[in-house]
Amino acid sequence: MGSEPVDIVIQSVGEKLRSPSQLFGSISRVPDFLRRGCPRDDVYRVDDYPINEIEHLLHLIHDNWLPSPAGMEAYVLRNSTVDSHWRLICSATEIQEAGIESLKTEIPRYDSLFDIKYENGMMKIPSLEINDATEAILQNLIAYEQCSHDINLKHVTDYVTLLNCLINSSKDAELLCRRGIIYNFLGDDEVIAASFNKLCDGVVLGRQFYYSEVFNKVNLHCIRRRNKWMANLRWRNEKWKAWLRQNYFSTRWAMISFVGAVVLLLLTLLQALFAVISYYQQAQSH
């Protein structure tokens, strides 16, 4: 990646644009996730920008593709009151082993693709569509944030960093696809993992990380021994049930045979128990 962001392709380079919203609407490679990730009134709000003050096409997109107002307010409050300390989280499969479930959430009217939350052992993540244009769009916006030293909130960089933490391998990508968090139009889960790893190469993160609170809560959950023990117990329970379904409940006759074997075993145990009780009663009578 060079020092300057690469321009996103416009449908007609020579087209005369009368307003920022016309410019915003003319981008040919902005994928659906960008349009769905914006609050619905954002495309209309861009006309608040005088067109001669738009420094760059990426400037227009970046300043209008933002977290929700509630998310921004929480971010500002959090970073104005405390010195934010945080560390990276583990992958999706690893945090699942610690008992954290990843749940797809729909994007309400005034929320955003960037509104990822952790509540009661569950990460709530809006769905993301990954297609041929996704990497180029995110790469351009990350480059814009990295090159713009006057930008404090680097929410796109922070968002991609979060996904890069979650997607460490094809197994992580497959898990998020299965949960409906990622819609993979590239076909190969390994490609998704490699793409996010590449996007974060050479990226510099600031102390005011947008997801610092989410990361801290996830890490706190993962280090608690009780949570690890409960997650391991649930994993063993699921593995045991899967083994039973595969070996004994795969067909109706297999199920009947298994139930019959269990009943026979219980009757044998009862017979042995009554025999022991009868023996002790006879011994006491003598």
C-alpha positions, 0 to 999 in steps of 0.5 A: 500500500502506498503513502496515498490512498487509491481513488475509488472508481466513479461511474463517469469520471467526467460527470459534472456533480452538483452536490455531495449526495450526487457524488456519494451516489455515483460511486460504482464500487461501494458494496452493499455493506457500506450503504446498509452500514450508514444510518438511513439519513446519512446520504441526505446529510452529506449535502451539509458539506459544501462541495468545495470543502470536500478534500477527497472522495474518501473524506466524504465517505469516511465522514459520513460512514460513522458509528451511531450517535449513541456509539460516538457519544459513549466513545467520547465520554469513555476517552474523556474520563479515563486513560483507555488501556486495552489488549487484543482479543482472541479468535472467534473459536477461542472465545467461543471455547471460553463461553462467549457466543457470537450473535448476528444482529440487525442494524436498527435505523439509527445504528451502524455496522460499527456498533458491536457490543458485548452483553452477558457473555455474547458478542452482538455483531452486525452482519458484513457482506464480503465480496470482490470490492470489500477489501478495496473499500476497506483498504482505501479507508484504512489508508485514508485514516493512517495518512490523516494525522488530524483524525482522532477516531479511526473507526474503520481501522479499529473495526477491521482490527476487531475482525482480524482478531476474530478471524485468525483462520478459516475455522474462524471465518467458517464459524462467523459465516455459520452464525450469519455474521459474515456473508461470504461471496468469495467462496473460500473461508481461507481467503477471508482470513488472509484478506483481513490479515493483509489489511492490518499489515503495518497498521498503527493503532491509537490508544483511543481504540473504539472497541476498547470497552468491548475488548476489555469485557471479552478478555475479562470473561475469558480469564475467569476460571469459572467461565472456562470450566463452564465452557469446557463442560458445555463443549464436552456435553455437546460432544457427548450428545453428538456422539450419541446421535451419530452412534445410537440415534441415527435411525429409529431402530438404533434408537429402540435398540439403545433404549432397550439396552438402557432398560435392560441395564437398569433392570439388571442393576435393580435385580442386583440391588434387591439381591444384596438387600435380601442377603443382608436381611437374611444375615440379620435374621440369623 
